Amino acid sequence: MADECGGRVRGEAVPFHRDRNFGTDGRDRGSASLWVLAVGLVLVAAGAAGAAVGSARVARHEARVAADLGALAGAMRVIEGEPAACARAAELVVANHGRLASCRVDGLDLVVRVEVTVHPLRGAVRTASAAARAGPRSQSPPAPAR
């Protein structure tokens, strides 16, 4: 019921309207989709970073394995001379996807350093390196038991 000016009469119930923007000026409509996109972008970036760290760790382990095996194989030929020992070490290093960076004979020990190339992210190239030493067991006297 309305009075002559078109207003409501006192005591008349006001109809309830479900307005989604009640109390706001409507500027934040659609912000939830932007938040979802932002969170998704953060998750993708975290996944890429995790994959890069994982590939670097795998390359480090490959370098260690190649260095250990190369040193052990080359140590078997130290008696034949440094060229023979380093050639055998290089064979095993290459077979394990590495590159022999250095090789030297130190007494009856063979010391090798190996590098493995890793591509953690597209366009990024890094090198993982490891060193190993192999030779006969030393004949030092055992330590006294306590």
DSSP file (Angstrom, degrees, kcal/mol; ACC not computed):
  #  RESIDUE AA STRUCTURE BP1 BP2  ACC     N-H-->O    O-->H-N    N-H-->O    O-->H-N    TCO  KAPPA ALPHA  PHI   PSI    X-CA   Y-CA   Z-CA
    1    1 A M              0   0    0      0, 0.0     8,-1.0     0, 0.0     2,-0.3   0.000 360.0 360.0 360.0 138.7    0.0    0.0    0.0
    2    2 A A  B     -A    8   0A   0      6,-0.2     6,-0.2     1,-0.0     2,-0.1  -0.904 360.0-127.3-125.7 150.4    1.4    3.4   -0.9
    3    3 A D    >   -     0   0    0      4,-1.7     3,-1.7    -2,-0.3     6,-0.1  -0.212  47.1 -83.7 -84.1-174.7    0.5    6.9    0.2
    4    4 A E  T 3  S+     0   0    0      1,-0.3    -1,-0.1     2,-0.1    -2,-0.0   0.702 127.6  55.8 -68.7 -18.4   -0.2    9.7   -2.2
    5    5 A C  T 3  S-     0   0    0      2,-0.0    -1,-0.3     3,-0.0     3,-0.1   0.447 118.3-106.5 -90.5  -0.7    3.5   10.6   -2.7
    6    6 A G  S <  S+     0   0    0     -3,-1.7    -2,-0.1     1,-0.3     2,-0.1   0.447  80.9 124.4  91.1   0.7    4.4    7.0   -3.8
    7    7 A G        -     0   0    0      1,-0.1    -4,-1.7    -5,-0.0    -1,-0.3  -0.241  66.6 -90.7 -85.5 178.7    6.1    6.1   -0.5
    8    8 A R  B     -A    2   0A   0     -6,-0.2     2,-0.3    -3,-0.1    -6,-0.2  -0.608  35.4-117.7 -90.6 150.5    5.4    3.3    1.8
    9    9 A V    >   -     0   0    0     -8,-1.0     3,-1.8    -2,-0.3    -1,-0.0  -0.628  42.3 -92.3 -84.9 145.5    2.9    3.5    4.7
   10   10 A R  T 3  S+     0   0    0     -2,-0.3    -1,-0.1     1,-0.2     3,-0.1  -0.300 110.3  24.9 -60.6 138.8    4.3    3.0    8.1
   11   11 A G  T 3  S+     0   0    0      1,-0.3     2,-0.3    -3,-0.1    -1,-0.2   0.298  86.3 131.2  92.8 -10.8    4.2   -0.6    9.4
   12   12 A E    <   -     0   0    0     -3,-1.8    -1,-0.3     1,-0.1     2,-0.1  -0.595  64.0-109.9 -78.5 139.5    4.1   -2.1    5.9
   13   13 A A        -     0   0    0     -2,-0.3    -1,-0.1    -3,-0.1    -3,-0.0  -0.423  24.2-132.0 -69.8 138.5    6.7   -4.9    5.5
   14   14 A V        -     0   0    0     -2,-0.1    -1,-0.1    -6,-0.0     2,-0.0  -0.801  27.6-115.4 -90.3 128.8    9.6   -4.2    3.2
   15   15 A P        -     0   0    0      0, 0.0     2,-0.5     0, 0.0    -1,-0.0  -0.361  27.5-119.4 -66.5 144.9   10.2   -7.0    0.7
   16   16 A F        -     0   0    0      2,-0.0     2,-0.4    -2,-0.0     0, 0.0  -0.731  28.1-164.4 -87.2 125.4   13.5   -8.9    1.1
   17   17 A H        -     0   0    0     -2,-0.5     2,-1.2     2,-0.1     0, 0.0  -0.933  16.3-141.1-111.6 133.2   15.8   -8.7   -1.9
   18   18 A R        +     0   0    0     -2,-0.4     2,-0.6     3,-0.0     3,-0.1  -0.765  31.0 173.2 -92.1  94.0   18.7  -11.1   -2.4
   19   19 A D    >   -     0   0    0     -2,-1.2     3,-1.5     1,-0.1    -2,-0.1  -0.907  25.7-155.6-105.3 120.0   21.3   -8.7   -3.8
   20   20 A R  T 3  S+     0   0    0     -2,-0.6    -1,-0.1     1,-0.3     6,-0.1   0.783  95.6  46.8 -65.6 -25.8   24.8  -10.3   -4.2
   21   21 A N  T >  S+     0   0    0     -3,-0.1     3,-2.2     4,-0.1    -1,-0.3   0.080  77.2 147.7-104.3  23.0   26.4   -6.9   -4.0
   22   22 A F  T <  S+     0   0    0     -3,-1.5     3,-0.1     1,-0.3     4,-0.0  -0.426  75.2  10.3 -61.4 123.9   24.5   -5.6   -1.0
   23   23 A G  T 3  S+     0   0    0      1,-0.3     2,-0.3    -2,-0.2    -1,-0.3   0.401 116.5  84.9  87.9  -1.7   26.8   -3.3    0.9
   24   24 A T  S <  S-     0   0    0     -3,-2.2    -1,-0.3     1,-0.0    -3,-0.1  -0.833  77.6-128.2-125.0 166.7   29.5   -3.1   -1.7
   25   25 A D        -     0   0    0     -2,-0.3    -3,-0.1    -3,-0.1    -4,-0.1   0.373  52.5-109.9 -95.8   6.1   30.0   -1.0   -4.8
   26   26 A G  S >  S+     0   0    0     -5,-0.1     3,-1.0    -6,-0.1    -4,-0.0   0.523  82.4 123.2  86.2   5.4   30.6   -4.1   -7.0
   27   27 A R  T 3   +     0   0    0      1,-0.2    -1,-0.0     3,-0.0    -3,-0.0   0.744  69.7  55.7 -74.1 -21.2   34.3   -3.5   -7.6
   28   28 A D  T >  S+     0   0    0      2,-0.1     3,-1.7     3,-0.0     4,-0.3   0.264  73.0 130.1 -97.0  13.8   35.3   -6.9   -6.3
   29   29 A R  T <  S+     0   0    0     -3,-1.0    -8,-0.0     1,-0.3     0, 0.0  -0.507  78.1  14.9 -65.8 129.8   33.1   -9.0   -8.6
   30   30 A G  T 3> S+     0   0    0     -2,-0.2     4,-0.9     3,-0.0     3,-0.4   0.504  85.7 122.9  86.1   5.1   35.1  -11.8  -10.2
   31   31 A S  H <>  +     0   0    0     -3,-1.7     4,-2.1     1,-0.2     5,-0.2   0.770  64.2  66.8 -71.8 -23.2   38.1  -11.5   -7.8
   32   32 A A  H  > S+     0   0    0     -4,-0.3     4,-2.4     1,-0.2    -1,-0.2   0.898  97.9  52.2 -64.3 -38.6   37.8  -15.1   -6.9
   33   33 A S  H  > S+     0   0    0     -3,-0.4     4,-2.1     1,-0.2    -1,-0.2   0.866 108.7  50.8 -67.1 -33.5   38.8  -16.2  -10.3
   34   34 A L  H  X S+     0   0    0     -4,-0.9     4,-2.4     2,-0.2    -1,-0.2   0.892 109.7  50.5 -68.1 -39.2   41.9  -14.0  -10.2
   35   35 A W  H  X S+     0   0    0     -4,-2.1     4,-2.6     2,-0.2     5,-0.2   0.906 109.7  50.6 -63.7 -41.5   42.8  -15.5   -6.8
   36   36 A V  H  X S+     0   0    0     -4,-2.4     4,-2.4     1,-0.2    -2,-0.2   0.916 111.4  48.2 -63.4 -42.6   42.4  -19.0   -8.3
   37   37 A L  H  X S+     0   0    0     -4,-2.1     4,-2.3     2,-0.2    -2,-0.2   0.902 111.6  50.1 -63.3 -41.1   44.6  -18.1  -11.2
   38   38 A A  H  X S+     0   0    0     -4,-2.4     4,-2.1     2,-0.2    -2,-0.2   0.924 111.8  46.9 -64.3 -44.6   47.2  -16.6   -8.9
   39   39 A V  H  X S+     0   0    0     -4,-2.6     4,-2.2     1,-0.2    -1,-0.2   0.902 111.9  51.8 -64.5 -40.0   47.3  -19.7   -6.7
   40   40 A G  H  X S+     0   0    0     -4,-2.4     4,-2.2    -5,-0.2    -2,-0.2   0.902 108.8  50.5 -62.3 -41.1   47.5  -21.9   -9.8
   41   41 A L  H  X S+     0   0    0     -4,-2.3     4,-2.4     2,-0.2    -1,-0.2   0.894 109.6  50.7 -63.8 -40.5   50.5  -19.9  -11.1
   42   42 A V  H  X S+     0   0    0     -4,-2.1     4,-2.4     2,-0.2    -2,-0.2   0.910 110.5  49.7 -63.4 -41.8   52.3  -20.2   -7.7
   43   43 A L  H  X S+     0   0    0     -4,-2.2     4,-2.1     2,-0.2    -2,-0.2   0.890 110.8  49.0 -65.2 -39.7   51.7  -24.0   -7.7
   44   44 A V  H  X S+     0   0    0     -4,-2.2     4,-2.3     2,-0.2    -2,-0.2   0.914 111.9  49.0 -65.6 -42.3   53.1  -24.3  -11.3
   45   45 A A  H  X S+     0   0    0     -4,-2.4     4,-2.3     1,-0.2    -2,-0.2   0.899 110.9  50.1 -64.5 -40.3   56.1  -22.3  -10.4
   46   46 A A  H  X S+     0   0    0     -4,-2.4     4,-2.3     1,-0.2    -1,-0.2   0.891 110.4  50.6 -65.4 -38.3   56.7  -24.4   -7.3
   47   47 A G  H  X S+     0   0    0     -4,-2.1     4,-2.2     2,-0.2    -2,-0.2   0.905 110.4  48.7 -64.8 -41.3   56.5  -27.5   -9.4
   48   48 A A  H  X S+     0   0    0     -4,-2.3     4,-2.1     2,-0.2    -2,-0.2   0.900 111.8  49.3 -65.3 -40.3   59.0  -26.2  -11.9
   49   49 A A  H  X S+     0   0    0     -4,-2.3     4,-2.3     2,-0.2    -2,-0.2   0.908 110.9  50.4 -65.3 -40.6   61.4  -25.3   -9.1
   50   50 A G  H  X S+     0   0    0     -4,-2.3     4,-2.3     1,-0.2    -2,-0.2   0.889 109.9  50.1 -63.6 -39.3   61.0  -28.7   -7.6
   51   51 A A  H  X S+     0   0    0     -4,-2.2     4,-2.4     2,-0.2    -1,-0.2   0.888 110.0  50.8 -66.4 -38.5   61.7  -30.4  -10.9
   52   52 A A  H  X S+     0   0    0     -4,-2.1     4,-1.9     2,-0.2    -2,-0.2   0.916 111.9  46.7 -65.1 -43.0   64.8  -28.2  -11.4
   53   53 A V  H  X S+     0   0    0     -4,-2.3     4,-2.1     1,-0.2    -2,-0.2   0.908 112.4  51.5 -64.9 -41.1   66.1  -29.2   -8.0
   54   54 A G  H  X S+     0   0    0     -4,-2.3     4,-2.2     1,-0.2    -2,-0.2   0.906 109.4  48.4 -62.8 -42.8   65.3  -32.8   -8.6
   55   55 A S  H  X S+     0   0    0     -4,-2.4     4,-2.1     1,-0.2    -1,-0.2   0.859 110.3  52.4 -68.3 -33.2   67.2  -32.9  -11.9
   56   56 A A  H  X S+     0   0    0     -4,-1.9     4,-2.0     2,-0.2    -1,-0.2   0.896 109.8  48.8 -67.5 -39.2   70.2  -31.2  -10.3
   57   57 A R  H  X S+     0   0    0     -4,-2.1     4,-2.2     2,-0.2    -2,-0.2   0.903 110.3  50.9 -67.1 -40.0   70.3  -33.8   -7.6
   58   58 A V  H  X S+     0   0    0     -4,-2.2     4,-2.5     1,-0.2    -2,-0.2   0.917 110.0  50.1 -62.7 -42.3   70.0  -36.7  -10.1
   59   59 A A  H  X S+     0   0    0     -4,-2.1     4,-2.3     1,-0.2    -1,-0.2   0.889 108.6  52.4 -64.1 -38.6   72.9  -35.2  -12.1
   60   60 A R  H  X S+     0   0    0     -4,-2.0     4,-2.1     2,-0.2    -1,-0.2   0.916 110.7  47.4 -63.2 -41.9   75.0  -34.9   -8.9
   61   61 A H  H  X S+     0   0    0     -4,-2.2     4,-2.6     2,-0.2    -2,-0.2   0.896 110.5  52.0 -66.2 -39.5   74.4  -38.6   -8.2
   62   62 A E  H  X S+     0   0    0     -4,-2.5     4,-2.6     1,-0.2    -2,-0.2   0.904 109.5  50.2 -62.0 -40.0   75.2  -39.5  -11.8
   63   63 A A  H  X S+     0   0    0     -4,-2.3     4,-2.4     2,-0.2    -2,-0.2   0.905 110.8  49.1 -65.2 -40.8   78.5  -37.6  -11.5
   64   64 A R  H  X S+     0   0    0     -4,-2.1     4,-2.7     2,-0.2    -2,-0.2   0.925 112.7  47.0 -63.8 -44.3   79.4  -39.4   -8.2
   65   65 A V  H  X S+     0   0    0     -4,-2.6     4,-2.7     2,-0.2     5,-0.3   0.934 113.1  48.4 -63.8 -46.1   78.6  -42.8   -9.7
   66   66 A A  H  X S+     0   0    0     -4,-2.6     4,-2.3     1,-0.2    -1,-0.2   0.899 113.4  48.0 -62.2 -40.2   80.6  -42.1  -12.8
   67   67 A A  H  X S+     0   0    0     -4,-2.4     4,-2.5    -5,-0.2     5,-0.2   0.927 113.1  47.5 -67.0 -44.1   83.6  -40.8  -10.8
   68   68 A D  H  X S+     0   0    0     -4,-2.7     4,-2.4     2,-0.2    -2,-0.2   0.946 116.0  43.1 -62.3 -48.8   83.5  -43.8   -8.4
   69   69 A L  H  X S+     0   0    0     -4,-2.7     4,-2.5     1,-0.2     5,-0.2   0.892 114.6  50.3 -66.6 -39.0   83.3  -46.4  -11.1
   70   70 A G  H  X S+     0   0    0     -4,-2.3     4,-2.5    -5,-0.3     5,-0.2   0.911 111.8  48.0 -63.9 -42.6   85.9  -44.6  -13.3
   71   71 A A  H  X S+     0   0    0     -4,-2.5     4,-2.2    -5,-0.2    -2,-0.2   0.912 113.0  47.8 -65.7 -41.9   88.3  -44.4  -10.4
   72   72 A L  H  X S+     0   0    0     -4,-2.4     4,-0.9    -5,-0.2    -2,-0.2   0.926 114.5  45.6 -65.1 -43.6   87.9  -48.1   -9.5
   73   73 A A  H >< S+     0   0    0     -4,-2.5     3,-0.5     1,-0.2     4,-0.3   0.908 115.6  46.4 -66.7 -41.2   88.3  -49.3  -13.0
   74   74 A G  H >< S+     0   0    0     -4,-2.5     3,-1.7     1,-0.2    -1,-0.2   0.832 102.7  64.0 -70.6 -31.8   91.4  -47.1  -13.6
   75   75 A A  H >< S+     0   0    0     -4,-2.2     3,-1.1     1,-0.3     4,-0.3   0.788  92.6  64.3 -63.7 -26.0   93.0  -48.1  -10.3
   76   76 A M  T << S+     0   0    0     -4,-0.9    -1,-0.3    -3,-0.5     3,-0.2   0.732 108.5  41.0 -66.9 -20.2   93.2  -51.6  -11.6
   77   77 A R  T X  S+     0   0    0     -3,-1.7     3,-0.8    -4,-0.3     4,-0.5   0.198  77.8 107.6-114.7  16.0   95.6  -50.3  -14.3
   78   78 A V  G X  S+     0   0    0     -3,-1.1     3,-1.4     1,-0.3    -1,-0.1   0.866  76.3  60.7 -61.8 -35.1   97.7  -47.9  -12.3
   79   79 A I  G 3  S+     0   0    0     -4,-0.3    -1,-0.3     1,-0.3    -2,-0.1   0.820  99.5  56.7 -61.3 -30.9  100.6  -50.3  -12.5
   80   80 A E  G <  S-     0   0    0     -3,-0.8    -1,-0.3     1,-0.3    -2,-0.2   0.603 123.1 -92.9 -77.5 -11.5  100.6  -50.0  -16.3
   81   81 A G    <>  -     0   0    0     -3,-1.4     4,-2.1    -4,-0.5    -1,-0.3  -0.378  38.6 -73.0 118.0 163.3  101.0  -46.3  -16.1
   82   82 A E  H  > S+     0   0    0      1,-0.2     4,-2.9     2,-0.2     5,-0.3   0.889 123.8  55.0 -62.0 -43.0   98.9  -43.1  -16.0
   83   83 A P  H  > S+     0   0    0      0, 0.0     4,-2.0     0, 0.0    -1,-0.2   0.919 112.1  43.6 -59.8 -42.1   97.8  -43.2  -19.7
   84   84 A A  H  > S+     0   0    0      2,-0.2     4,-2.0     1,-0.2    -2,-0.2   0.907 115.7  48.0 -68.5 -40.7   96.4  -46.7  -19.4
   85   85 A A  H  X S+     0   0    0     -4,-2.1     4,-2.1    -8,-0.3    -1,-0.2   0.918 114.6  45.1 -66.4 -43.9   94.7  -46.0  -16.1
   86   86 A C  H  X S+     0   0    0     -4,-2.9     4,-2.5     2,-0.2    -1,-0.2   0.845 110.2  54.9 -71.2 -32.7   93.1  -42.8  -17.3
   87   87 A A  H  X S+     0   0    0     -4,-2.0     4,-1.7    -5,-0.3    -1,-0.2   0.923 110.7  45.4 -65.2 -42.7   92.0  -44.4  -20.6
   88   88 A R  H  X S+     0   0    0     -4,-2.0     4,-1.6     2,-0.2    -2,-0.2   0.897 113.0  50.6 -67.0 -39.2   90.2  -47.1  -18.7
   89   89 A A  H  X S+     0   0    0     -4,-2.1     4,-2.2     1,-0.2    -2,-0.2   0.908 108.6  52.3 -62.7 -41.7   88.7  -44.6  -16.3
   90   90 A A  H  X S+     0   0    0     -4,-2.5     4,-2.5     1,-0.2     5,-0.2   0.868 104.0  57.6 -64.3 -36.3   87.5  -42.5  -19.2
   91   91 A E  H  X S+     0   0    0     -4,-1.7     4,-1.9     1,-0.2    -1,-0.2   0.938 111.6  40.6 -59.2 -47.1   85.8  -45.5  -20.8
   92   92 A L  H  X S+     0   0    0     -4,-1.6     4,-1.0     2,-0.2    -1,-0.2   0.851 112.9  54.5 -73.2 -32.8   83.6  -46.1  -17.7
   93   93 A V  H ><>S+     0   0    0     -4,-2.2     5,-2.1     2,-0.2     3,-0.6   0.937 111.0  45.3 -64.3 -45.4   83.0  -42.4  -17.1
   94   94 A V  H ><5S+     0   0    0     -4,-2.5     3,-1.7     1,-0.2    -2,-0.2   0.876 108.1  57.4 -65.7 -37.5   81.7  -42.0  -20.7
   95   95 A A  H 3<5S+     0   0    0     -4,-1.9    -1,-0.2     1,-0.3    -2,-0.2   0.756 106.1  51.5 -63.9 -23.0   79.6  -45.1  -20.3
   96   96 A N  T <<5S-     0   0    0     -4,-1.0    -1,-0.3    -3,-0.6   -30,-0.2   0.039 124.7-102.8-102.5  24.9   77.9  -43.5  -17.3
   97   97 A H  T < 5S+     0   0    0     -3,-1.7    20,-0.3     1,-0.2     2,-0.2   0.812  83.2 118.9  63.2  35.1   77.1  -40.3  -19.3
   98   98 A G      < -     0   0    0     -5,-2.1     2,-0.4    -8,-0.1    -1,-0.2  -0.656  59.2-127.3-119.4 179.0   79.9  -38.2  -17.8
   99   99 A R  E     -B  115   0B   0     16,-2.1    16,-2.5    -2,-0.2     2,-0.8  -0.998  23.9-124.3-130.1 128.2   83.0  -36.4  -19.0
  100  100 A L  E     +B  114   0B   0     -2,-0.4    14,-0.2    14,-0.2     3,-0.1  -0.609  30.2 177.5 -73.9 110.8   86.4  -37.0  -17.5
  101  101 A A  E     -     0   0B   0     12,-2.5     2,-0.3    -2,-0.8    13,-0.2   0.864  65.4  -4.9 -84.3 -39.1   87.5  -33.5  -16.4
  102  102 A S  E     -B  113   0B   0     11,-1.7    11,-2.5     2,-0.0     2,-0.3  -0.993  56.2-175.3-154.8 154.5   90.8  -34.6  -14.8
  103  103 A C  E     +B  112   0B   0     -2,-0.3     2,-0.3     9,-0.2     9,-0.2  -0.959  13.8 162.0-151.8 128.4   92.8  -37.8  -14.1
  104  104 A R  E     -B  111   0B   0      7,-2.2     7,-3.0    -2,-0.3     2,-0.5  -0.996  33.2-125.8-148.9 153.3   96.0  -38.2  -12.2
  105  105 A V  E     -B  110   0B   0     -2,-0.3     2,-0.5     5,-0.2     5,-0.2  -0.859  19.6-173.1 -99.7 131.3   98.0  -40.9  -10.5
  106  106 A D  E >   -B  109   0B   0      3,-3.0     3,-1.9    -2,-0.5     2,-0.6  -0.848  65.9 -57.2-126.0  92.1   99.1  -40.3   -6.9
  107  107 A G  T 3  S-     0   0    0     -2,-0.5    -2,-0.0     1,-0.3    28,-0.0  -0.641 120.7 -22.2  71.7-117.8  101.4  -43.1   -5.8
  108  108 A L  T 3  S+     0   0    0     -2,-0.6     2,-0.3    28,-0.1    -1,-0.3   0.281 123.5  95.2-103.7   8.6   99.2  -46.2   -6.4
  109  109 A D  E <   -B  106   0B   0     -3,-1.9    -3,-3.0    26,-0.2     2,-0.5  -0.714  63.5-145.9 -98.7 149.8   96.0  -44.2   -6.2
  110  110 A L  E     -BC 105 134B   0     24,-3.2    24,-2.1    -2,-0.3     2,-0.5  -0.973  11.5-163.8-113.8 128.4   94.0  -42.9   -9.1
  111  111 A V  E     +BC 104 133B   0     -7,-3.0    -7,-2.2    -2,-0.5     2,-0.3  -0.957  12.4 178.5-114.9 121.2   92.2  -39.6   -8.6
  112  112 A V  E     -BC 103 132B   0     20,-2.4    20,-2.4    -2,-0.5     2,-0.4  -0.911  17.4-158.2-122.8 149.9   89.5  -38.6  -11.2
  113  113 A R  E     -BC 102 131B   0    -11,-2.5   -12,-2.5    -2,-0.3   -11,-1.7  -0.999  16.2-166.8-126.5 131.3   87.2  -35.7  -11.5
  114  114 A V  E     -BC 100 130B   0     16,-3.2    16,-2.2    -2,-0.4     2,-0.4  -0.888   7.7-158.8-121.6 145.3   84.0  -36.1  -13.5
  115  115 A E  E     -BC  99 129B   0    -16,-2.5   -16,-2.1    -2,-0.3     2,-0.4  -0.975   3.3-168.2-123.5 140.5   81.5  -33.6  -14.9
  116  116 A V  E     - C   0 128B   0     12,-3.1    12,-3.2    -2,-0.4     2,-0.3  -0.997  19.0-134.1-126.7 129.8   77.9  -34.2  -15.9
  117  117 A T  E     - C   0 127B   0     -2,-0.4     2,-0.4   -20,-0.3    10,-0.2  -0.667  25.1-173.3 -85.1 136.1   75.8  -31.7  -17.9
  118  118 A V  E     - C   0 126B   0      8,-3.1     8,-3.1    -2,-0.3   -62,-0.1  -0.974  21.9-154.5-131.4 144.7   72.3  -31.1  -16.6
  119  119 A H        +     0   0    0     -2,-0.4     6,-0.2     6,-0.2     3,-0.0  -0.807  19.2 172.5-115.4  85.5   69.4  -29.0  -18.1
  120  120 A P  S    S+     0   0    0      0, 0.0     2,-0.3     0, 0.0    -1,-0.2   0.877  70.2   9.9 -66.4 -37.9   67.3  -28.1  -15.0
  121  121 A L  S >  S-     0   0    0      3,-0.4     3,-2.3   -69,-0.1     2,-0.1  -0.928 101.3 -75.9-135.3 160.1   65.0  -25.8  -16.9
  122  122 A R  T 3  S+     0   0    0     -2,-0.3     3,-0.1     1,-0.3    -3,-0.0  -0.371 121.0  11.3 -58.7 124.4   64.5  -25.0  -20.5
  123  123 A G  T 3  S+     0   0    0      1,-0.2     2,-0.5    -2,-0.1    -1,-0.3   0.282 104.6 108.0  91.0 -10.9   67.4  -22.8  -21.7
  124  124 A A    <   -     0   0    0     -3,-2.3     2,-0.5     2,-0.0    -3,-0.4  -0.875  45.4-173.6-104.6 131.1   69.4  -23.4  -18.5
  125  125 A V        +     0   0    0     -2,-0.5     2,-0.3    -6,-0.2    -6,-0.2  -0.988   8.5 171.5-125.3 125.9   72.5  -25.5  -18.6
  126  126 A R  E     -C  118   0B   0     -8,-3.1    -8,-3.1    -2,-0.5     2,-0.4  -0.850  23.6-134.1-127.7 164.4   74.5  -26.4  -15.5
  127  127 A T  E     -C  117   0B   0     -2,-0.3     2,-0.4   -10,-0.2   -10,-0.2  -0.984   9.7-160.3-124.7 127.8   77.3  -28.8  -14.7
  128  128 A A  E     -C  116   0B   0    -12,-3.2   -12,-3.1    -2,-0.4     2,-0.3  -0.883  17.3-170.5-101.7 136.3   77.5  -31.2  -11.8
  129  129 A S  E     +C  115   0B   0     -2,-0.4     2,-0.3   -14,-0.2   -14,-0.2  -0.913  11.6 175.8-129.2 156.4   80.9  -32.5  -10.8
  130  130 A A  E     -C  114   0B   0    -16,-2.2   -16,-3.2    -2,-0.3     2,-0.3  -0.983  13.8-149.0-152.4 154.5   82.3  -35.1   -8.5
  131  131 A A  E     -C  113   0B   0     -2,-0.3     2,-0.3   -18,-0.2   -18,-0.2  -0.931  12.7-175.3-126.7 152.0   85.7  -36.5   -7.6
  132  132 A A  E     -C  112   0B   0    -20,-2.4   -20,-2.4    -2,-0.3     2,-0.4  -0.990  11.4-155.7-146.1 153.1   86.8  -39.9   -6.5
  133  133 A R  E     +C  111   0B   0     -2,-0.3     2,-0.3   -22,-0.2   -22,-0.2  -0.996  16.4 174.9-130.6 133.6   90.0  -41.6   -5.4
  134  134 A A  E     +C  110   0B   0    -24,-2.1   -24,-3.2    -2,-0.4    -2,-0.0  -0.995  17.6 115.2-140.7 146.5   90.7  -45.3   -5.6
  135  135 A G        -     0   0    0     -2,-0.3   -26,-0.2   -26,-0.2     3,-0.1  -0.968  62.9 -38.3 177.1-173.8   93.7  -47.5   -4.9
  136  136 A P        -     0   0    0      0, 0.0     2,-0.2     0, 0.0   -28,-0.1  -0.287  67.9 -94.8 -68.8 154.7   95.0  -50.2   -2.7
  137  137 A R        -     0   0    0      1,-0.1     2,-0.0     2,-0.0    -3,-0.0  -0.454  45.6-110.8 -68.4 137.4   94.1  -50.3    0.9
  138  138 A S        -     0   0    0     -2,-0.2    -1,-0.1     1,-0.1    -3,-0.0  -0.370  15.4-138.9 -70.3 150.6   96.7  -48.6    3.1
  139  139 A Q        +     0   0    0     -3,-0.1    -1,-0.1    -2,-0.0    -2,-0.0  -0.126  47.5 146.8-102.2  35.9   98.7  -50.9    5.3
  140  140 A S        -     0   0    0      1,-0.1     3,-0.1     3,-0.0    -3,-0.0  -0.427  58.6 -96.7 -71.5 148.9   98.8  -48.7    8.4
  141  141 A P        -     0   0    0      0, 0.0    -1,-0.1     0, 0.0    -2,-0.0  -0.351  45.7-102.6 -65.5 145.0   98.7  -50.5   11.7
  142  142 A P        -     0   0    0      0, 0.0     3,-0.1     0, 0.0    -3,-0.0  -0.318  38.9-102.5 -66.9 151.1   95.3  -50.8   13.3
  143  143 A A        -     0   0    0      1,-0.1     2,-0.1    -3,-0.1    -3,-0.0  -0.463  43.1-100.3 -71.4 143.5   94.4  -48.5   16.1
  144  144 A P        -     0   0    0      0, 0.0     2,-0.2     0, 0.0    -1,-0.1  -0.376  38.9-113.2 -66.1 143.4   94.6  -50.0   19.6
  145  145 A A              0   0    0      1,-0.1     0, 0.0    -3,-0.1     0, 0.0  -0.514 360.0 360.0 -76.0 144.2   91.2  -51.0   21.0
  146  146 A R              0   0    0     -2,-0.2    -1,-0.1     0, 0.0     0, 0.0   0.379 360.0 360.0-111.3 360.0   90.0  -49.1   24.0
